[in-house]
Amino acid sequence: MTSWIIAVRHGESEANAAFARGVSLDGVRDADVALTPLGREQAVRLGRELLALPGAEAPGLAHCSPFRRARQTLSAVADAYAAAGRAPLPVGYDARLRDRGMGALELITPEGVRERFPEEARRRARLGEAGYRPPGGESTGDVEARVRDFLAAAEAGPGPVRLLVTHDAVVLALRRLLGPPPSGGAYVAHASMARWRHVGAGHWLLADWNRTGAPDVG
């Protein structure tokens, strides 16, 4: 069984920047959203932070969401490894690490949802995120189910420290599954690390949360 799990959120994406301005991204697939220049800088910084981990805690294998922003984040980490003269990590792409599917509400700001889909906005508020599934999308419970499936496969046997390059919805699902439960509206910083250490019998200890090595500016 792997001794550590390191989960990282991608760097700032074009959708993150647009949402911060209150702008929806119409006609764009979530899977195709790219990093901003700031997001790439954050990802390079993440690579340096990973390189600074002690040998026994350093990742030996990477699992990556197939979404573009996650792949670009991993590419920037690989660039940091190359600059340090380190071999790239073996990589596997896993759809179970993709972002939460929002279906008909994909890449629409909360304000845009209230304007275009007022009944969905009311239903979401009434049910809460765990119970709310947008048309054609997923609830946070659905995300948790596929992350649980990924963890079951990862825990099936011994292996190296695993790096997961993914999205905030998946990092939060990991925290609900591995502990401790997030309080309130937990935030996952761009290009940040969350690290859990295996302490036996399916139990994990959270060692880092939102670790970036520098203040997050995204």
N, C-alpha and C positions, 0 to 999 in steps of 0.2 A: 504494500500500500504506500502511496506517495506520502512523504512526511510533511510536506507543505503544499498548500494551494495559494497561488498568487493570482488575484483577479484584478484586472485593470480596465478602466473605462477608456474609450478612445479619446483623442484630443478634441478640442472644439471643432464642431462641424459647421458647414454652411447653414444647416437647419437651426443649430443652436444660436448662431449669430442672427439669423433672420427672426427667430422667435423672440430674441431679446429686443428686437425693434418692433415687435408686434406684427410681423409679416408672415403670412402663410406661404408655402411653396407649392403652388398649383402646377400640375403637370410633371412633377418630379417623383420618381419612385424612391421610397425610403432607402432601399438597398443601394441606390446609386449616389446618395449624398456623400460629398467629399469633405475632407478636412479644410479648414481655413489655413492661411499662413501661420496664424497664431497656434492653431491646433497642431501643425507639424512641429513647431518649436517646442510645444508642450510634450509631444511624443519623443523628440530627441532627448529632452530633459529626463523623461521617464526611462529611456534606454540607459542613460548615465546612472540613474538611481538603481536600476536593476544590476548594473555592473558593480556597484558598490556593496552589494549584499555579500555576506560571508559565504564561503564555498559550499557549506552544507545546506545553506538556505537559498542558493542561487538556482534559477530555473534550468532544467535540463531538457525540457520539452514544451513546446507552445501549442495551444489549441486556440483557434481564431474564428470569430464570427465571419461568415462570408460577405458581410456588408462592406462596402467600399471604404468607409471611414475607419473601420477596424483594421482592414488589410493595410491601409495607408499608415496607420499607427504602428502596426507590426513592422512594416517596411522601414519606418524611421528608427525603431528600436534596432533593427538589423544594421542600419547605417551606423548607429552609435557603437554597436559591437565591432563592426568592421574597422571603424576609426581607432578603436582600442586594440586592434589586432586579435580579436576574439572570433572564434568560429561561430557562424549563425546557428540558432537553435533549430532542431528539427521541428517542422510545422505540420499540423493537421487542421483542416477547416471543418467546422462542425456547425450545422444549421441549428442545433439546439442552443447555441450561444448567440443567436441573432437577437435583435431588439424586439420589444413587444410589438406585435402586429396590431395596428390601429384600424385596419379595414377602411371603411368609408371615411373615416376621420384622419387618414394618414396625412401628416405634415400640415395639418390645419391648426392654427393657434387656438387656445381655449376661447378667446374672444370670437374667433371665426366660427367655432363650433356653436357658441351661443347664438350667433347671428344666423347661421345656415341650417343648423340642426337643433333648434331649441328644445325639442322633446328629448333628444339624446342627451343634451346637457342636463336636463332635469332628471332623467333616468340615472345618469352617472352620479349626480349628487345624492340621489336617493339610495342607490345600491352601494356606493363606495367602490374603490378600485378593485378590491378582491372579488367582488361579485359582478362588477360591470364588464360586459363584453360588447364592444362596439360592433356594429354590423360588419361581418366579415373579418373581425379581429379577435383579439385575445384579452382575457382578464389577467390580472397579476397572478391569479391562481393557475391559469393555463401556463404561464411562463414558469412558474415554480414547478409544475409537473414535468416539463421537459428538462429543466435544470436538475431535478431529482434523478431523472433517468440518466443524464450525463454523469452525475456523481456516482451512481451505482456502477457504471462501467469503469470509471476512474478508480474506484476503490476495490475492483475485483482482484487485484494482485499488486505485487510490489512494482515500484516505478520511480522515476526521477521526480524532483520538484516540478510541479506543473504550473505553467503560466497560461492564464486565460485572458485573451484580448477580446473585450466584449463591450457591453452597453450598461447603462445605469440600471435598467430593469433587471438584468441578469445578476449584477453585483448585489442588488437589494434582495433578490430571490435567494442568492447564496447566503446572505446574512440571516434571512429568515430560517433557512434550512440548517446552517452550521452554527448560528448564534454569534453573539447574543442578539435577540430580536431588536430591530431598529425602533427607535422611539419617534413618534410624530412623523413628520414628512422628512425622513432622512435624505440628505443630499450626498450625491457622489460627484466629487470634483473631476474635472477633465484630466485625463492622463494621470489619474491617481491610482495608488496601490491599496488593495485590501489583502491582508495576508492572514491565513489560518494555519496553525500548527496542529498536526494530528497528535492527540494525547492518549489514544487507545480506545478500543471497543466502540468505534464509530463516533467518538467525541473529538471536537475540535476547539481550539482556543484562539480567539481573535487577537492577533499580535499588532496589527496596524490597520488603521482606517483612514482613508483620504490622505495617505502619505504621498507627498509630491516632492519633498526635498526643498521646496520653495513655495511661497504663497501662490495659490491658483488665481490667475488673472482672467480666466475665461468665464 
